[in-house]
């Protein structure tokens, strides 16, 4: 992502001339749903459902999603919440859930084949990571027509323009993220504006076909540059060499 590249340059991990950015791309046609997510979770049709897809590791800060869910629940009594993922921080998530008193409104699916196909059944998608590279799940949610609320961190901030194609909030601001989710749930016009903006942003910046063309151009450029470097490394042959093993040749080399 562009913000990841900026960070690499700021930390002087690479020279500017050695760095190229090719944004991740996805197929712009969303896959059809593979099953009824609400039915699986025992939720009535039409009940607001807020979700995330994340490994339970420190980078993804899954306990932060639980805190956001608790704040949304206090403002929106009918909403339910689903975390799709598993990992080493399961006990931390369980502890947060117990303290949040979400009861039957909290759901977790440890593994879901083709989770991207289920995203269209969410009313809001949240990713409250500590940092990212160039995450796919927000793009998949945007493709599914679901408003995204993201932590304003490296990687995430490249996916959306705040207030136009999604929402960005400071990663520590769980209240701000919760308020954004509530607005998405309660304001159809706002929701529609975000999803339309997201669709346009995907088409302009995150199309898999465009990613392929950029990669092809980058490889061609790198190959051409490598050929130039190889040609400039060739040492000129000494004048008057009779044999590669003659004393004059050896001395010249």
C-alpha positions as CSV (number, residue, x, y, z in Angstrom):
1,X,0.0,0.0,0.0
2,X,1.1,3.6,-0.5
3,X,1.1,4.3,3.3
4,X,3.3,1.2,3.9
5,X,5.7,2.5,1.2
6,X,5.8,5.9,2.9
7,X,6.6,4.3,6.2
8,X,9.4,2.2,4.6
9,X,11.0,5.4,3.1
10,X,10.6,7.3,6.4
11,X,12.4,4.5,8.3
12,X,15.1,4.4,5.5
13,X,14.5,0.7,4.9
14,X,14.9,1.2,1.1
15,X,16.1,3.8,-1.4
16,X,13.3,5.6,-3.2
17,X,14.4,4.3,-6.6
18,X,14.1,0.7,-5.4
19,X,10.5,1.0,-4.3
20,X,7.3,0.5,-6.3
21,X,3.7,0.4,-5.1
22,X,1.2,-2.0,-6.8
23,X,-2.1,-1.8,-4.9
24,X,-3.9,-5.1,-4.2
25,X,-6.7,-5.8,-6.5
26,X,-9.8,-8.0,-6.4
27,X,-12.4,-9.3,-8.9
28,X,-15.0,-6.5,-8.9
29,X,-17.8,-9.1,-9.3
30,X,-18.9,-10.3,-5.8
31,X,-19.3,-14.0,-5.3
32,X,-22.9,-15.2,-4.5
33,X,-23.7,-15.9,-0.9
34,X,-23.0,-19.5,0.0
35,X,-25.5,-19.7,2.9
36,X,-27.8,-17.7,5.2
37,X,-25.5,-16.2,7.9
38,X,-28.4,-15.1,10.1
39,X,-30.0,-18.5,10.0
40,X,-26.7,-20.1,11.0
41,X,-26.4,-17.7,13.9
42,X,-30.0,-18.1,15.0
43,X,-30.9,-14.5,14.2
44,X,-34.2,-13.3,12.7
45,X,-34.1,-11.9,9.2
46,X,-33.7,-8.1,9.2
47,X,-31.8,-7.9,12.5
48,X,-28.8,-5.5,12.2
49,X,-25.6,-7.5,12.0
50,X,-22.1,-5.9,12.5
51,X,-19.1,-8.1,11.8
52,X,-15.4,-8.5,11.2
53,X,-13.1,-11.1,9.7
54,X,-9.8,-11.4,11.5
55,X,-7.2,-13.7,12.9
56,X,-7.1,-13.4,16.7
57,X,-3.6,-12.0,16.9
58,X,-2.2,-8.7,18.2
59,X,-2.0,-7.0,14.8
60,X,-5.8,-7.4,14.4
61,X,-6.7,-6.2,18.0
62,X,-9.8,-8.5,18.2
63,X,-10.6,-7.4,21.7
64,X,-11.1,-3.9,20.3
65,X,-13.9,-5.2,18.1
66,X,-15.6,-6.5,21.2
67,X,-15.3,-3.1,22.9
68,X,-16.8,-1.4,19.8
69,X,-19.6,-4.0,19.8
70,X,-20.4,-3.2,23.4
71,X,-20.7,0.5,22.7
72,X,-22.8,-0.1,19.6
73,X,-25.0,-2.4,21.7
74,X,-25.7,0.3,24.3
75,X,-26.9,2.7,21.5
76,X,-28.6,0.1,19.3
77,X,-30.3,-2.5,21.4
78,X,-31.4,-4.7,18.4
79,X,-27.9,-5.1,16.9
80,X,-26.0,-8.4,16.8
81,X,-22.2,-8.9,16.3
82,X,-20.2,-11.6,14.6
83,X,-16.4,-12.3,14.7
84,X,-15.2,-14.7,12.0
85,X,-11.8,-16.0,12.9
86,X,-9.7,-17.8,15.4
87,X,-6.2,-17.6,16.9
88,X,-4.0,-17.4,20.0
89,X,-5.8,-14.5,21.5
90,X,-9.1,-16.4,22.0
91,X,-8.9,-16.2,25.8
92,X,-8.5,-12.4,25.6
93,X,-11.5,-12.2,23.4
94,X,-13.6,-14.4,25.7
95,X,-12.6,-12.2,28.7
96,X,-13.7,-9.1,26.8
97,X,-17.0,-10.6,25.8
98,X,-17.7,-11.7,29.4
99,X,-17.2,-8.2,30.6
100,X,-19.2,-6.6,27.8
101,X,-22.4,-8.5,28.8
102,X,-23.5,-8.9,25.2
103,X,-25.2,-12.2,25.9
104,X,-26.8,-13.9,22.9
105,X,-26.0,-10.9,20.8
106,X,-22.4,-11.9,20.4
107,X,-21.4,-14.6,17.9
108,X,-18.2,-16.2,16.8
109,X,-17.5,-18.4,13.8
110,X,-14.0,-19.9,14.1
111,X,-13.8,-20.9,10.5
112,X,-16.0,-20.1,7.5
113,X,-15.2,-21.3,4.0
114,X,-15.2,-18.4,1.6
115,X,-16.0,-15.8,4.2
116,X,-15.9,-13.2,1.5
117,X,-19.2,-14.6,0.1
118,X,-20.9,-14.0,3.5
119,X,-19.9,-10.3,3.8
120,X,-22.9,-9.1,1.8
121,X,-25.1,-10.2,4.7
122,X,-23.5,-7.7,7.1
123,X,-24.9,-4.2,7.8
124,X,-21.5,-2.9,8.7
125,X,-17.9,-4.2,8.6
126,X,-15.3,-3.2,11.2
127,X,-11.6,-3.7,11.1
128,X,-9.9,-2.1,14.1
129,X,-6.3,-3.3,13.5
130,X,-3.1,-1.9,15.0
131,X,-1.5,-1.9,11.6
132,X,-2.0,-3.5,8.1
133,X,-0.2,-4.0,4.9
134,X,-2.8,-3.8,2.2
135,X,-5.8,-5.6,3.7
136,X,-8.2,-7.5,1.4
137,X,-11.2,-7.9,3.8
138,X,-12.3,-4.2,3.6
139,X,-12.1,-4.3,-0.2
140,X,-14.3,-7.5,-0.2
141,X,-16.8,-5.8,2.1
142,X,-16.9,-2.7,-0.1
143,X,-17.4,-5.0,-3.1
144,X,-20.3,-6.6,-1.3
145,X,-22.0,-3.2,-0.7
146,X,-21.3,-3.1,3.0
147,X,-20.1,0.2,4.7
148,X,-16.6,-0.2,6.3
149,X,-15.4,1.4,9.5
150,X,-11.6,1.1,9.8
151,X,-8.9,2.1,12.2
152,X,-6.8,4.9,10.7
153,X,-3.5,3.0,10.4
154,X,-1.0,2.1,7.7
155,X,-2.7,0.0,5.0
156,X,-6.3,0.7,6.1
157,X,-6.1,4.4,5.3
158,X,-5.3,3.5,1.7
159,X,-8.5,1.5,1.3
160,X,-11.0,4.3,1.8
161,X,-11.4,8.1,1.8
162,X,-12.9,9.0,5.1
163,X,-16.5,10.0,4.9
164,X,-16.7,9.3,1.2
165,X,-16.0,5.6,0.6
166,X,-15.8,4.5,4.2
167,X,-15.0,5.7,7.7
168,X,-11.5,6.1,9.4
169,X,-11.0,6.6,13.1
170,X,-8.0,6.6,15.4
171,X,-7.3,3.0,16.3
172,X,-7.7,3.9,20.0
173,X,-11.0,5.6,19.5
174,X,-13.5,2.8,20.0
175,X,-16.2,5.3,20.8
176,X,-15.7,7.1,17.5
177,X,-15.8,3.8,15.6
178,X,-18.9,2.7,17.5
179,X,-20.6,6.0,16.7
180,X,-19.7,5.6,13.0
181,X,-21.3,2.1,13.1
182,X,-24.4,3.4,14.7
183,X,-24.8,6.1,12.1
184,X,-24.3,3.5,9.3
185,X,-27.1,1.5,10.9
186,X,-29.5,4.4,11.4
187,X,-28.9,6.6,8.4
188,X,-29.9,5.0,5.1
189,X,-28.7,8.0,3.0
190,X,-25.3,8.0,4.7
191,X,-25.0,4.3,4.2
192,X,-25.9,4.6,0.5
193,X,-23.4,7.4,0.0
194,X,-20.6,5.4,1.5
195,X,-21.3,2.2,-0.5
196,X,-21.6,4.2,-3.8
197,X,-18.3,5.9,-3.0
198,X,-16.7,2.6,-2.2
199,X,-17.9,1.0,-5.4
200,X,-16.3,3.9,-7.4
201,X,-13.0,3.7,-5.4
202,X,-12.8,-0.1,-6.0
203,X,-13.2,0.4,-9.8
204,X,-10.6,3.1,-10.0
205,X,-7.9,1.8,-7.6
206,X,-8.4,-1.9,-6.7
207,X,-9.4,-3.8,-9.8
208,X,-7.5,-7.1,-10.1
209,X,-7.0,-6.5,-13.9
210,X,-5.4,-3.2,-13.1
211,X,-3.1,-4.8,-10.5
212,X,-2.1,-7.4,-13.2
213,X,-1.2,-4.7,-15.7
214,X,0.9,-2.8,-13.1
215,X,2.7,-5.9,-12.1
216,X,3.4,-6.8,-15.8
217,X,4.8,-3.2,-16.3
218,X,6.9,-3.5,-13.2
219,X,8.4,-6.8,-14.2
220,X,9.2,-5.5,-17.7
221,X,10.9,-2.4,-16.2
222,X,12.9,-4.5,-13.8
223,X,14.0,-6.9,-16.5
224,X,15.0,-4.0,-18.8
225,X,17.0,-2.4,-16.0
226,X,18.7,-5.7,-15.2
227,X,19.7,-6.2,-18.8
228,X,21.3,-2.7,-18.7
229,X,23.1,-3.5,-15.5
230,X,24.4,-6.8,-16.9
231,X,25.7,-5.1,-20.1
232,X,27.6,-2.4,-18.1
233,X,29.3,-5.1,-15.9
234,X,31.0,-6.7,-18.9
235,X,34.7,-5.9,-18.8
236,X,36.3,-4.8,-22.1
237,X,38.7,-7.4,-23.6
238,X,42.3,-6.2,-23.6
239,X,43.7,-5.2,-27.0
240,X,46.0,-7.7,-28.7
241,X,45.0,-10.7,-26.6
242,X,46.1,-13.9,-28.3
243,X,44.8,-16.3,-25.7
244,X,42.6,-15.9,-22.6
245,X,45.5,-17.7,-20.7
246,X,48.3,-15.6,-22.1
247,X,50.5,-13.7,-19.6
248,X,49.4,-10.3,-21.2
249,X,45.7,-11.3,-20.9
250,X,46.1,-12.4,-17.3
251,X,47.9,-9.2,-16.3
252,X,45.3,-7.0,-18.1
253,X,42.5,-8.7,-16.2
